[in-house]
């Protein structure tokens, strides 16, 4: 493990930019960026467009390790270059931003109020490639749609089981059991989730750490015990559909938690903006999320 990256991931002020929209969410991300579905005729062209968007973000003078501690990449982004340099290497060497990789292959069908991750038979091969490309950690997402103890237990068990596989490759897993923000029993689901995570932290191998990416909780500071747990390198929050302003306000109420925003980061960015306008809009977004991450 790169010790300089580890020190930055564990201790640095800042937040993690989530630039990891995959096949299903890419058309939506492009539409928000001002590129409609008619602009491409196949998946290859669509992924070319989203890579251009991500490269524009990463190359912006506003996007540096001073405020952006890390960035989560989609597999295809990791496999591509920015100005002739592999993306993960570019992030660290040119921007001093710690690279993470989204490794899940999407969500399974809903059962017991949750969506588990689909099986990942090729995960070991992907992790080896990630290590070779200089990636520091990974991210994988499940979804909780109800305060169903059986479902939530299954989500957390699967996340930690795969997390151990990732740790064995020398990578730090970001475990992400997202609680949907619109469900009526969100607070109850979060209490069950907290108890399950605390239980599974006992299985983290000695001397290793995981990161946790969690929905901003209904009850402020609910996840403080996780922030303080020595087996947790960092607790980061997803924006989950909240606007940037809402997400920042909620983040400020949770001590020790930093942002890992996707849509809330890119809100207001457009393909039609001049570079000056784009850099100013991105800089303003980064400043606000950085301040909210540091506020507590």
N, C-alpha and C positions, 0 to 999 in steps of 0.2 A: 504493500500500500504506500502511495505517495504521502509522506508525512506532512509536507507543506499543504497539500490539499486537505488532509485530515484536520490539521490545525485550523484552516480557514472554515471548513464545513462545521466544525464543532464550536468555534468561538467567535467568528467574525460577525460584526454588525452587518446587516444586509438581509437579502431574501433570495429565494430560489425562483427563477423565471421558468414557468412550465411551457415549453415550446414543443409539446409532444402530442399534438392532435394527430390521430392516426386515420386510417381509411374512412371510418364511419363519420368522424367529426370534422374532417378536412373541408368538405364543401361549405359547412356552416362557418368555419373559421375564415375561409376565403370570401364568403358573402359579406361577413362583417368588415372585411378589409376592402370591400368595394369591388370584388371580382365575382360576377354571377356565373352560374353553372354553364351557360352557353359559351364561356371563354375557353373551354377545353373539350376535346372529343374523346378522350380516354383517360384511364387512371394515370398513365405515365405523364401525360401533359398536366394533369391536376397536381401530381406530386412535384413536377418541375416548378409550377407556380408557387406552391406552398414553400418549397425550398428557397425560392427567390425572396419570398416574404421573410422567412426566418433569417436568411443571410443578411438581409437589409437591417433587421433588428440587431443581430449580433455585431455587425460592422459599424453600427451607429456609435458616434463618440460618447453618447450617453450610457452605453451598455458596457460597463467595466466592473471589475471585481471590487471597486471602491464601494459600490452600493448593491450590485448584483452578486451575491455570494456564490451562487451556482445556477446551472441551467439544466433542465431535463429535456433530452432529445428523443425523438421518434427514431426507430431503427433505421429507416431510410435516410434520415438526416445524418446519423452517425456514419453511414456508408458513403456519404457524399462529401465533397470538398467545398471549402470557401476560399476563393482565389488560389486554388492549387494546393491548399493545406487541408488534410482531413479535419472534419468539423470539430471533433472533441479536442484534437491537438490545437486547432485554431483558438478554441475557447480559452484553453489554459495558457498557451504561449503568447497569444496576441491580446487577450482581454483579461487574463488572470481570473477567469470564472471557472469554478469546479464543474466538470461534466458528469451528468447522470444520464441513464438510459431507461426509457420505458420498456419493460420486458414482457408485460402481459399481452395475451393474444385476444383480448376482448372478454366480454361477459357471457356466461352461460344463461340458460333460461331461468326465469324467476322461480324460486321455490322457498317455502318457509319465510316469505317476506324479504328475501335477499337475492342478489345475483352474485354467485361465486365467479371466480375466474375460470375461463375455459382451460382444459389441460394444456400443458406446455411441454410436449415431448422433445422439442429441439432446444430446450432452455440451456442445457450445459454447453452446447455448441455456440449459442448466442453469447453466453457469459465469457467463454474463451475469447471470442472475437472482441468483445467489449474490453477485456483486460488488455489485449494486444493493441487496441486503439487508444489506450490511455484513459479509459473511463474510470471514474472513482466509485460510483454507486449506481443503484438501480431504483426503479419505481414500478409498483404494480397496484392496480386498482380493483376493488370489489365495491358493491353498492348495497346499502342497507335501506330498505323501503318501509320497514315496520319494526316496532319494538318486540320482535319475536325472539325469545331467548335461544331457541334451537337454531334458528337461522344465523343469528349474530355469533353464536359459539362456532358454527361451521365456518363462517367468514374468517374469524380471527385464527382459528386452527389452521386453515389453509394458508393464510398469509404467513404465519410464523413457520410453517413447514417448508414453504418455498423459500422463506427468508434464510433458513439454515443452509439450504442448497446454495444460495447466493453468497452467504458468508464464507462457505467452503472454498469459493473462488477468490477470496480476498477482497470482495466488493462489499460496500455497505448498502443494505436494502432499505429503501423507503417503503414502509408498510402503509398502504392507503385503504382503509375501510371507510368509504365515504358514506355519510348519513345524508340522505336527500333532504334538502332544506324545507321542502313544502309539506312534509308528512305531519299529521296531527299529533303523533306521539314521539316527536323528535327528542324531547328532553329525556323521556323514559328510555328510548333507544340508546341515547348517549350514556346514560348510567350503566346499562347492561354492557355496552361496549367497553367502557372504562374498566369494569370488573374483569372482563375477559382478557383484555390486554395485560392487565397487571398479573393475572394468573400465568399467561404465556411468557411474560418477561423472565420468569424463573427458568425457562428452557433455553434462554440465550447462552451460548457457550461462554465459558469463563474468558475474560479478556476481550470479548467482542462487544460491539454495540450495533443497535439498529436505529433508524430514524422513523418517525411516525408522521404521516400526513393525514390530518383530521379536519372534518368540517368544523367551522367556527361554532362553538357550542352555545346552546340556549342559555345555560347558566355560566356566567363569566368565571374564568379560572377553574373550571371543572377539571381540566387536564393538568393542573399544577403538580400532582403527584408524579405524572409522567415526565414533566419538564425536569423534575428534581431527581429522577431515577438514574443512577450511574450507568445503567445498561442502555439508556437512550441518549444518543449523540445530540439529537435536536428534535423538537416538535415543531412541525410546520403546518400551516393552515391553508386549505384550499378555499377559493372564493365561492365555488358551488352554485353560481348563478346570481349571487348578490352583485349589485353594481360595485364599481371600485370604491365609491364613497362609503357605501354601506359596509363593504368588506373591511375597509380601513378602520372605520369606527368600531366595528365588532372586534377587530384584531387588537386595537388599543386597550380593550378591556380584559385581555388575556396575557398575564405577565409571563415573559420568557418564551412566548410563541412568536415565530416569524412567518412571513407570508410565503406561499408558493402558489402564486396566482397565474392563471392562464388567460381567460377571457378578460378579467379585470385589468390585466397588464396591457393587453392590446386594444382595449376600448379606446376609440377615437383615432386609431391609426388607419390610414387609407392609402391604397395603391396610387391614387391620384394626387397625393400631396407631393410638393417639391421636397428635396432632401432636407432643406432648412425647416420646412413645416413639420416634416416627419420626425426629425431629430428633436425639435422643440416639444412636440406632443409626447414622444416617448420619454424624453428627459423629465417632463412634468409628471408623467405617470410613475416613473422610477423613483423620483424624489418623494412623492406622496406615499408610495408603498414602503420605501425605505424608512421614512419617518414613523409610519405606523408600526413597522416591525421593531423599531428602536424605542418606541414610546414607552414600552413597558419593561 
